């Protein structure tokens, strides 16, 4: 059986991503310390299938919403069917196949590792991170600075919606880039930056600075400076639903159960919501300036929401932002040098700059 040349080329182009994801998965398996039993195989495969389907479904929903609001064809289903047939041709699918398979594997591995962080390094940084956070903001906790501005149930509800909308937006953008064939270098810069950020920031840094976050501070320590914030959120929840509270309770129950009722993992430092939002703004900016501005504004909302909803110390967002920018620039520089080495006779700098691959 011969591998199509386009698939061989796609595998070659994704070799760095392939190496990163497989190495990370192997590390997670070693840390897990055991092989899945035959009774665990089916749930693992189901989790992989769910992760593989989540992104395309979110992308399809986002695209359908765009068509309904902006294009408004007379026959919506007919239009969607023929547009999908036109865009999802064989070459594009082969181009996207390695990433389509690697992303759900990476998501499953990351979720497994994140759930293991408290067992590898129990939460012991919350007191220090909280103290640093308060000191950086003039002796007042950042949530208290924000409370006069955001401490209204309607605004809290809107931030809560934006924070959950992050999942739809991130997966839609991720899979749009996976299927994109026009911005190949920029696409690869995002895929590598996203993967490295979640390995370095979301795994290594998260384990070194193991922390649960403000919403769980009272569960771990006395003299909780975030008790007034959580009391406000509970009160707001009676007027406008604050979904974050239910998710926080679910994660804490999973943590306490040790995985018997489902353990998705708790980790505050750094904020991967913020880091990923910054990466989304960085990749959108060179493609369309308006989209970059909109996603930069969205990143600010996520930063505010992470503090106001009790998920993170502001410091978590600062570290996530700085880490995302450094990784983005480093990956862009590496790709630029790799492209220059592959085609030394060409002056590729102008082309790369247009694609957003600035050093």
N, C-alpha and C positions, 0 to 999 in steps of 0.2 A: 504494500500500500504506500503510495507516494504522497507526500505532503504538498499541497498546492504552493506554488512559488510565492503567492501573495501572503499565505499564512506563514511561510518560513520568514519572509521579510518582516511580518508583523511580530513574530517571536523574537527576531533579532533586534528590532526597534524597542521592544519592551524588556530587553535582557536585564537592565538595571532594576526595573520594577519587579521583575520576576525574582531576581536574587534577593532583594530586600524582603519581599513578602514571604518567600519560602524560608529564609533564614530566621525571620521573626517567628513564623509558625513553628519552626523546629525548636526555637528557644522556649516558646510557650509550652510546647509538649514536654520538654525536659523539666521545666519548672513545675508542671502539673504532676510529674512524678509517677504517672500511671497511664496505661493504655486503656482506651474505652472498651468496655465489655460489649458483648453482642447485644445486650439489652439497651446499651447506651448509643449504639450505632444509629438506630432509627431516629431518635431525637436529634442527634448531631446532623444527620442528613437533612432532617426537616428544618433545622435552624439554618443550614447552608442554603437550602432552597428558598427559605423566607428572605434571607439577606440578599440573595440573587434577584429576587422578584421585587423587593421593596423599591429599589432605585428606579428601574424601568417603569413601575406603576406610578411613582411620584412624577417622573418625567412626563409620562403620558397625560397625567392629570393636569400638570402645569401647561403643557402644550395645548390640550383641549380647552382649558380656560382661556388661553391666549386667542385661540381660533374663535371661540364663542364671543369674546369681548371685542376683539379688534377686527377680525376678518368677517365674521358673521355670514357664513355661506348659507344659501337657501336650503341645502340638504346636508346637514352636519355630518351624519354617519357616512354618507357617500363620499363626502370630501375627505374625511379622516381616513377612510379605507384606502382611497387612491393615493393620498399623500404618503401614507405609511408604506405602501407598495413601492412608490417612487423613490423614497429616501432609504428604506432598509434593503438595499440591494446586496448582492453577495460580497462584493469587494469591501463595502463598508463594514459588514458584519465580520468578515475575516480580519479586517483592520482592528476592530474593537474587541475581538474574541479574547485575547490574553487578558486585557483589563477587566472584561466582563466576568471572567472566572476568578481573577485574583482579588478583586474588591470584596466579594462576599467572604472569601477565605480569610482575608485580612480582617474584616469586620468581626468574624467569628473568633479569630485568634485574639483580637484586641479586647473583646468583651470578656473572654476567658481570663486574660491577664489582669484586666481591671478588677474583676471580682476577686482575684487572688491577692491583690495588693495589701489589704489589711492583714492577711495571714503571713505574708512575707515580711511586712514592716507595719506593725500596728500603728494606728493613728497617734502620733505624738508631736505633731507640729502645729496643731491648732492654736495653742496658747501663744507660741512664738510668732506665728503669722499674724494673729490678731493684734498682738502688741506692736509689731512692725507696721501693720496697716494703720492703726490708730496714730502711731507716732508720725507717720508720713503725712497724715492729714490734720496736723496741728493739735493732736490730743483728742480728737473726736472721731468716732467710728464713721466711715464713709456713708453708711446707710443713714446715719443721723443728719449728715449734711444734705442728703438727697430728700429726706422726708418732707421738708416744706414744699419742695417742688413736685414730688411724685406721690406724696402720701394722700392720695384721693382714690377711692375705690375704682372710679372709671379709668384713671390713668394706670393704676395697678393692673386692672383687667386687660387693658390694651398691651401693656408690656408683657403680660402673661401670654397673650395670643402671639405676639411677636416671637417670644422665646420658644414656643412650641412650633411656630411656623418655620423656624430654623431647620427642622428636620426635612420638611417638604422642599424648601429652597435648596438646601445643601445637596440632597440626593438628586433633585432635578438637574442642578448645575453639573454635578459630578458625572451623571450618565449622559448628559448632553455633550460634555467634553469628551467622554469616552467614545461616543459615536461620531464626533466631529472629525472631518478630514481637511478642513481649510486652515486651521491654526495648529499645525502638527507640533511645532516646537513649544508653543505656549501651552498646548494641551499636556505635553510631557512634563513641562516645568510644574504644572499644577499637580499632576498625578504623583510625581516624585516628592514635591514639597509636602503635599498632604500626607503621604505615607511616612516620610521622615519625621514630620511634625508629630504624628501620632505615636511613632516609636520613641523619639527622643523626649518630646514634651509630655505626651500622654501616658508613656510607660516608664521611662527611666527617671525623669524628673518627678513624676507623680509618686513613684515608689520611694525616692530619696527624701521627698518632703511630704510623706504620707499624712494626709489631713482630710477631715470629713466636711468641713465648711461651716459657715455660721448657722445654718438651719439645724445642724446636729450638735452644735457646741454644748447646749444644755444637757444633752444625753451623755456627754463625755466628761464635762467639768462643771464645778460649782461656779457661782458668781458669773452667770451668763450675761454678757453685755448685749446679746442679740435677742433676749427674751422680749423686750418691747417691740422689736420688729416683727417677731413671729406672732405676738399677740395682735398686732395691727393686721397682719395678713389673715389671721383667723377671723377677725372681725369683718374685714373686707369680703371674705369668702361668703359671709351670710348675705351680702348685698349683690356682689358680682362674683361668679365662680372663679376661684384661683386654682387652676388645675395643678400648679406646681406643688401645692400642699399634698395632694393625693399621691403624686409621683414621689415626693420626698418620703411619705409614709411607707409606700410600697418598697422603695429602695432600702429603708431602714429595717423593715421586716425581713427582707431578703438577706441583709447583712447579719441580723440576729439569728436567723435560721441556719446560717452556714451553708446555704444553697438548697435546703430541703423544700423551700417554697419559691424558689427562683431567685437567683442572685445576679443582678446586672452590674453591680459594682458601684462604689462610692469613692470619689476622688475630687478634691477641691483644687489643689495646686498642681499645674496651672489650669486656667480655664480653657478647655479645648473648644467650647462654644465660641469664645472670643477669638481664639487663634484661627479656627477654621473660617469664621466670618471675615477676618482680615485677609486670609488667603483668597476668599471669594471676591473681595473687592479688588485685590491686586490682579487677579486673572481677568476680571471684567474690564478694568480700566483701559488697557490697550485695545480691546476689541470694540468697545463702544463707551465713550466718555460718560454719557448719561447713565449707563448701567453701572459704571464704576462709582459714580457719585451716589447713586441710589444704594448700592451695596455698602459703600463706606458709611452712609447714614444708618443703614441697617446694623452694621457692626457696632456703631455707637449705641444703638438701642439695646443690642444684646449685652454690651458692657454694663449699661445702666440696669437692665433687667437682672443680670447675674448678681448684682449687689442688692438691689431693691427686693428681689424675691428670696433672698437669703441663701442662694446657692454658693456664692463665692465671696471671698475677701476681694477688695478692689485690687490688691496686689496680685492676685491670681490672674486677673485680666491684663494687668500691665506686663507681667511675665509672658503670658500667652501672646500678646501683641508683639512684643520685642522678639520673641522666639520665632514667630511666624515670619516676620520681616527678614530676619537674619537668614533663616532657612530658604526663603524665596530668593533672596539675592544670591546666596551661595549656590543653589541649584541652577539658577540662571547663568551664573558665571561658568559653572562646570559644563553646562550644555553648550554654551558659546565656544568654549575652548575645545570641546569634543568635536563640534561641527567644523571649527577652524582646522583642526588636525586632520579631519576626514577630507576636507577640500581646501588645502593650503593655497592653491592657486587662485582662489576666489576671495574677494573682499566681501565678507559676509556681514560685517558689523552693521551696515545700514539696514539690511534685511532683518537681522536679529532684533535691532532696536525697535523696528516697526512691529515686531511680534511681541514686544514687551520683555525681551530677555536682556535686560540691562545688567551690567556688572554690579 
